[in-house]
Amino acid sequence: MITRVIDRNFANMRLDRFLRKAFPDESLSVFFAIIRKKKVRVNGVVGKANQMLAEGDTVCIYENLKSVEADSKKGESLPLAPATASATPSSGATHQWCHAHVSAEALSGQRPQRPEYSSPKQSGFAKNKSTWGKAKSSAEKNSSWGAKELDIVVQTEDYVVINKPSGLASQPGSGTRPGESLVEYLWEWGKREGLDFKPTIAHRLDQDTSGMIIAALHGDTLRDFTRMIREHRIDKFYFALVKGNLDRDKGTISESLTRTDSPKGSKMKVGESGKDAQEAITHYRVKQHYEGYDLVKIKLETGRMHQIRAHFASIGHPLLGDTRYGDFALNREVKKEFGLNRLFLHSCRLEFVWNGDRKVLDCPLPKELQAIIKQLKPLPYHRNK
């Protein structure tokens, strides 16, 4: 028999999804079978696939899972309750409750403060390596990246906000070498902090965009942020330098975006209709007119892929340094004259309410973008108020 006590990372999660997360090395058919055969009980009652789990619930599995057996043979310490019986109790038999040790912090819903952070003896995950992914190869271990390079804007018990540099991918994917993404930085940092949950980003930035990204430190926190983003309850602001001078000092671009994929990479088409078209709304205000350029502050109402870049390119004012939607000839000139070697787009502010308190987080332009601004010639007036 295998026992797990539900902690905050798995609260408000369906039973079948919890099993997939807790035992990632098992096939889906195994979970379907043990649920169908009534070999999973929640607080002593036969579990159903779609039932929601609550913090403190005890899940008992009356089946030997191969991944857990393999770890036991290797001598790994697993968060298992003492096995009293491995057979599934009959429906008429008296159920024997499966007990597990729960710390005082778990009962109170509190976590010990750093630096006393330590992984709990009992968690939803089957084993440590399931929590943190596959072991790194020697080449990956010798790579130049490291969690020590993270630029942390703010860290709380629930989340951390990172200032991502331009050129760093938000998450692993094609074209990104192993170990060279923000997510992998965060996993390494989480290990060093002794977290029992893989830090997970709640939203993304394009690889060439710099600025703030929120990462959740618990499962319930991740679900809260995901819901807040879906409900447009997190305000995200950006600075961008665009080609030319806009006709108005403030405005809104409201044009649908449709994703297209090709061997050269994905792009967003603007203004098309159809079932794949997504609503996209971008608000902007000019912060300063320069000779030939405008520095704009942008507020996103929606958060589509490449939204800012595609929207401004569609109105004839592409972002400087944009290699996908930009003015390529101008990009070469700006690189030669001002030394701009990246996309001029930076996530500068986040605003949201957390636990009843309004949070306003600011992140100034990185030095390489400030250096570009200093070389531009400001216009003495705004043409349109």
N, C-alpha and C positions, 0 to 999 in steps of 0.2 A: 504494500500500500504506500502511496506517495501523498504527502500532505503539503499544502501551501496555504499560507495566511495572506489575504489580500491587503496590500499596503496602498498608500495614496497613489502610487504610480499606476495601479490597475483598477482603482475604484471607478465606478460608472462605465465599466467595460463589459461587453457581452462575454458570456462564458466561453463560447467557441473561439472568440478572438483572443481571450486571455490564454487559452491553451496553446494557440499558435505562437503567441509571443513568449510564453514561458518555456516551451519545448520546441525551439525552432528546427531541431534536427529530425523531428518526426514528420511523417507525411500527413496530409489532411485526412486521408482515408482512415488513419488510426484514430483520430479524434472523432470523426463521424461514427466509427464503429463503437467506441467505448461509451459515447453519449447515447447512441441508439440502444445499446445493451444495458443501459442504466448502471454503468460502472463508475459514474462520476456523481458525487454527492456534494451539495453545498449546505453547510450547517446541518448535516444529517439528512437532508431531503434530496431525492433524486434530481439531478440538475438537468436543465433544458438548454439547448444551444443558444437561444436568444435571450435568456434571462440576464438581467443586469446585476453585476457584482457590486457590493458595497465594501468600504474599508472595514477590515476586521472579520470579514467572512472567512470561513475555513473551507477549503476545497479538498476533498479526498478522492483520490483516483485508485480504484481497485483493479489495477492492471500494471504489469511490469513493462515499463517503456525501455526500449533498447538503448536510447541515449543516456538514460539515468543509470542503467546497468553497466554500460561501458565506463562511465565515470567512476562508479563504485569499484570496479575491478582495478582501475588505475590508482585507487587510493585517494581520490579527490574528496574533500569534505563537502558533502551536499546538504542542503537545507531540508532534511527529511525528518519526519516524526518517527518514533520507534515503530517498526512494523509489527503489528500484532496479528494481522491476518491478511493474506493476499487474495483470498477468494471473495467474490462479490457476495454480500449478505443477501439471503433470500428476502422476498418482499414481506414474508410473515415473521421473519426473525427479528429479535430485538436488536436495534442498531447500537453498536458500540461507538461512542463519540471519539473522534481522532483528535488528540491534543497536540499542541505545539507551543513551544516557549515563545512568549511575546514580551518584548522589553517594556519598561515603564514609559519610554518615549513613544513607542508605538501605540500604547493604550491611550495616551494623552493627546495623540495626534501631533506631537512636537518632535523635532529632530535635534540631536545634540549639536551645539555650536562648533564651528571650526575653531581650533584645529583638531578637536576631538572627533571630527567626522570619521566614521568607519562604516564599512559595509555591514548591514545587518546580517545576523546569522541566518535569518529566514527571509526570503523574498520571493517574488513571483518567478524569477528566472531559474532555470534548471541548473545552471552552472555559470561560473564567471566568464568563460570564453564565449558563451552564448550572449552574454550582456555586451561584450565589447568587440565581437566580430572575430574574424580569423586572425591567427598569429601572423606577424609580419615576417617577410623574407629578410635575409641578410642585407639585400640591396635597399629595401625599404627602411630598415633600421639605420642604415648609414646615410639616408637622405638628409638634405640640409634643413628641412622644416622642423619645427618643434613648438610645443605648446607655450614655451617661454616667450615666443614672439607675439602672442595674442595681445592686442591692445584693448583692455577691458574698460569700457566707459562706466559701467556700474554693475555691481554684483549683489544680489539679494539671495535669500534662502530659496526663492521660487524661480528666479530667472537670472540670466546674465545678458548684458548688452555688449556686443563686440563692435569695434571700429574695424571693418574689413578693408584691407588695402586693395587698390586696383590691381588686376592681374591674378588675383586669387579666386578660384572657383568656389562657389558657395557649398557645393556638394560633389561627391565623386561622379564621374560620368565619362563618356567617350571623349578622348582628347586630353583627359586629365591623368597625370601619372599617379600611381598609388601613393597615398600619404600626403598629397599636395592639394588639399581642399580644406575649407574652413571647418566642415563637419569633422574631418579627421584630426585637425588641431584640437577641436573641442573634446573629442573622445579621449585624446591623450591628456588634456588638461583635467578632464573629469576623473580619470584614473588617479592622477596625482592628488586630486582633492579628496579622494576616497568616496566619491559619489556612488550610489547604488543604482543610478539610472543614467543611460547614455544621454548627455546633453544633446538636444534636438532643436534645430532652427525652426522657428515658427513661420518664416517667410524667407524669400531669397532676394539677392541682388545679382544682376548680370556680372559676369567675371570681370569686366572692365570698369564696373562702377564701384566706387568706394563708399564707405559710410556705415551706418548702424544697422545691425541685425540682432533681433531678439532670439535667444536660445532658452528653451525651457529646461529646468533641472529636475522636473518631476512629470509623471504622466498626466496628472490632473491639470497641472499648469499648462502643458502643451495643448490639451483639449480646450482649456479656457481661451488661450491665445488664438487657436485656430478658429474658434467660434467668434471671437471678437473681430478678427480679420474678415471673416465671412459676412459679419453684420456691419462692417465699415465703422467699427468703434475704435480703431487705431488710426490716428492721423499721421501720415508720412509726408515729410517735406524734403525737397531736394534743391541743390544749387546746380545750375547748368549754364554754360556759356554757349550761345548760339550765333550762327552766322547772320550778319546784317542787323538792322534795327527794326524792331516790331512796330507796327502802326499804332498799337494801343499799349498803354502801360500795364494794363491788366485785362485778362480775358479767360475764356474757357474753350477748350478744344473738346468737342463731343462727337467723335467719329468711331464707328465700330471697327474692330480689329479681327482679322481672320488669319489664322496660322497656316503657313505653307512650308512644306519640308522639301529639301533637295540635298544632293550630295555635298553642296557647299555650305549647308547649314540651314537652320530654320529662320524664317522671316515673318513679319506681320504685314498683311495688306490692309490698307486703310479705306474705310468707306464702303466696303462690299456688303451685300445682303446675303442671306442664306442661313441654313440651319447651323453652320459652323461659326457664323459671325457673333462676336461677343461685344457687349456694350463696354465702352471705354470713355472715361471722362477725366480730363486733366485741367486743373486750374493753374493759372500762373500770374505773377506780378513781376514787372521789371524792377530790379534793384538798382541797376546803373546802366545807362547807355554809354557805350564807348564808340570810338571811330571804327565802324565796320562790324561791331559786335554788341550783344546785349547779355548782361548777367541777369538771369531770371531765377526767382524762387518759385518752386512748383509744389503744389499740393495735389496728391492723387486722391481721387474719389473711388477709382477702381484700380486694381493692381494687375494688369495684364502683362504678359511677356513683352519686353521692349516697348512698353506703352509710350514713355516719354520720348524716346528716340524716334519711333515711327510717327507719332503725332506732330512733333516739331518739323520733321522732314517733310511731312505732307503739306505744311503751310509755307514751305520755302525757307525755313530757318533751321536747318539741321544742326545738331550739336557738333562742336569742334572735337576732332579726334575720333569721330564715329566712323569705323571702318566698314560698317554694314549699310547704314542709311545716309551717311554723310556726303559732303562734297570732297571727293578724293583729292582734287587738285588743290583746294584750299587747305586740306589737312597737311599736304606736303609743304606748302608755304609756311603754315603756322609752326610746323615742326622745325623747319629750317630757321625761321626768324625768331621764334619765342622759346623753342625747345620743348614744345608739348609732345610728349610721347605716349599719351593715354587718352581715354575718353574723358571729356570734362563733364562729369556727372557725379554728384556726391550726395549721399543721404545725410542731411544735416540736422534733422529734428524728428523726434517721435513724441506724440502726445497720446496718452490713454489714461483710463481710470483703473487702478488696481487696488482691490480691497478697500474701496471707498475713497482712496486718495488719488488726486490727479497728478500724474507724472508728466513732466516736461523735460526731455533729455535733448541736449544740444551737442553737436559735434562739428567744430569749425573745419573749414577747408584744409586739406593737407598742404604741407609746405610747397609741394611741386605745383599745385594749382594756385596758391597764393602768389607764387613767383610769376606766373603767367599774368595775373591781374595787374601786378605792379608795372608790367611793361606796356600795358594798354593806355591809350589816351582817352580820358573821360570827356564826355560832352558836358558843357556847362548847364544844360537844361534838359528837362523831359519834354518831349514834343507834345505829348498828349496826356493830360491829367485824368 
